[in-house]
């Protein structure tokens, strides 16, 4: 079945117009599917009156109902939504608006000052639409609510399953790249109307999907704890909405775990999407500090993707949510579903071990398939519904999207080994692999070992130039409040769990690792920080 997401959302609106689609915080805006339909139609009519099919529209906003309204309105008018990291400053914004060929920018008034500074540097942008908040705005911008509040009937327009959505990568190992997803491939890659947790197959017809939407008990109230400008938050929201469910957003502009759990309780949220330990640790800390404060019986599922989600944190969450399923999905901007691990209160979890996903294999750099149990490392790859490439970057597209054995594969660069039972042991991203004394070391493995020490709150590992080793394993460590371990104590902790050559040669204590809102680590910036601190040229 080929899908266009705008057509799918219109199917939902026709099937259950009275059902809630969007909610903001505990007492904020609530929109039914009928209201979402009318508002996104108004946006679509405005966009199509000003811009041609295929024009790019950048969305520079925190999580709020208008974010999803804008994405859906863009899809209805066959424009291409472009995610914008709201932490970007002027030069980064100019790069992204220019690289994506954006003609429209929808932004929050909070960032009006930045927008005013970059406006003259991006002449391709023809329209600035401002989302109102408490901050003063720009006089040259069109107020968002002026467009959306008018409401409208649908555009009479035939759409294509090949209409695009751009997902810009985090840029932690180079300049951000625009991953081009065809809408049908994206929807099929995240389940196609099925349920990955329950092993339910994708819908095979519009009639079957309509029947699933009609079953109100199946509709899911999802709270994306991670930013909608990140793939995890956006893609899980597409899944919830496509099944006739709703998306609950949080007003806080950074993670506030107490607000999150309070919203879960009041809004009766059934599913959360997060990004590994960067979200799960503060969430667990709030539960530990306030045992029994929240009624969380509605929360049956937590989905994570993007970074490591450590077993001890999973076990901690399950102590407070013994009825819940934790679904750890190994994926990236360039493909979803490389592997999964499902945890319950009765299961055992291991660091970096995933069940290999469908249409996935592990290949050596020269294109041989890795034999299970061989101990040989390779790149995990996915075929089937994958992106068509990176926007305006043929070289990088050819490197990541390769044809092997006559089949096209997405190979973002994650190294792993394959166990005798066919499961994966994730080693890490090849672009940040450290070569020390001829041995390959993957930062994630050492980071997870360090984070198992009771004094360590967060950690990142980089390789620094070293005359003897080529690269020296170097750890940057963020400690828990009041903790004061010595560097040698932490090195010994790693040596007890991993091969000695993987233990950090140096340990730097830092106030914060400085993770992005998506939970990702900027290894390039941390390497520079470590070099300056240690005086490495």
Order of alpha helices (4+ residues) and beta strands (2+ residues): alpha-beta-beta-alpha-beta-alpha-beta-alpha-beta-alpha-beta-beta-alpha-beta-beta-alpha-alpha-beta-alpha-beta-alpha-beta-alpha-beta-alpha-beta-beta-beta-beta-beta-beta-alpha-beta-beta-beta-beta-beta-beta-alpha-beta-beta-alpha-beta-alpha
